[in-house]
Amino acid sequence: MAVLFGRSLDSIQSQRGGDETSFAQAFDRAQHQLAKRGRLGDLYWLLDGISFRRSCKGVHDFVDKIVADALEESESQPFARYSTKRYVFLEELISRTRDPRVLRDQLINILLAGRDTTACLLSWTVTLLVKHQEIQQRLRHECLELHSFKNGDLPSAAEIKGMKYL
């Protein structure tokens, strides 16, 4: 999410039921309803209940807040994005438009596409690793040799990039 929004949402670590969790739940419900509506074709409007509208509003409100914060930050520090080496999709969008609705819609579209793509990638990765035990063992061995894993920490980006077999 840091590449998309410019900050990590810590959704995996968030167990407190905060905004990130509410957003994730609303996003799941809205996406599920959108899939059902897509199957109905021209009759999509039959699935327009209060739950669906609340879910969409929850997603919109969460992303609108991120967009508003980013727009405000870009006014006070217009060239701050060039001082870092990391790519942030929202910052690139802001360099092309300042329309909050366009920014929100683009972020949600990329999030939808990226989520499904990532889920498919992970599913196939696990499937192939199960089918090819020798590769799974070699990757496991390489992971266990990382300094961070030996200390019980997660690997850094530099460590992951330095993994030869991965």
Disulfide bonds with the S-S distance in Angstrom:
none
